[in-house]
């Protein structure tokens, strides 16, 4: 049976872009007679807040969406992600990185597909003594995937991209995770990262169709790599259009896009939001 999910991060209030993504996902789940699941991706303790999680549930209910309970909360699954990270470590694919943000920026060898500094590999070949000394000293540490080794081990990476309708011809794409360099698998403040948690949970929830915005197309290449390394199934992916503001820019929390709550206060009904999103 098809299983879809909407997986927002509770680090702010939902805006029209999120509403579009949630409605798109639910629409296709219903059309295919599948399940629509909700998952809160709240692993980042510095940005995620329980009040945003509450607000997300309330806004989605207001929009008329429903999902099976309990909602999966990633913050309750840190031990599971740590076990998966351990598997990568046992394969010799993780290494500790002690670099600060500014050190990463200074040694960057370009930018990754998200426009962030591409890690220059400063800590890739630290000696065992240096690692032991810095860990014993309690230096903040994150763990990175050795991208080149991981890709060599995984071999050719392909995945399926399709509109969710069964009539659409699926395309087989090659993943190009090398563009990301050595991504962080375990962050300094939590034993996981977005990339690790998302692939572990898409498998745990038996997701068959991942529907996400086009802006997340490049990160899918890392997800496919992790799925192969960890022996997890790869769902089909659909990259939907983004809702743009008047200036043609993607709506974003940081650029002050009006939230669903703002719109509600201005008198928008849930039906108005659905119409604006095209559902
Ligand atoms: N949690 C991610 C976000 O809010 C999206 C999840 C995904 O589709 O992988 O940006």
Boltz pocket constraint, residues with backbone or C-beta under 6 A from the ligand:
constraints:
  - pocket:
      binder: B
      contacts: [[A, 7], [A, 8], [A, 9], [A, 41], [A, 198], [A, 211], [A, 212], [A, 216]]
      max_distance: 6.0
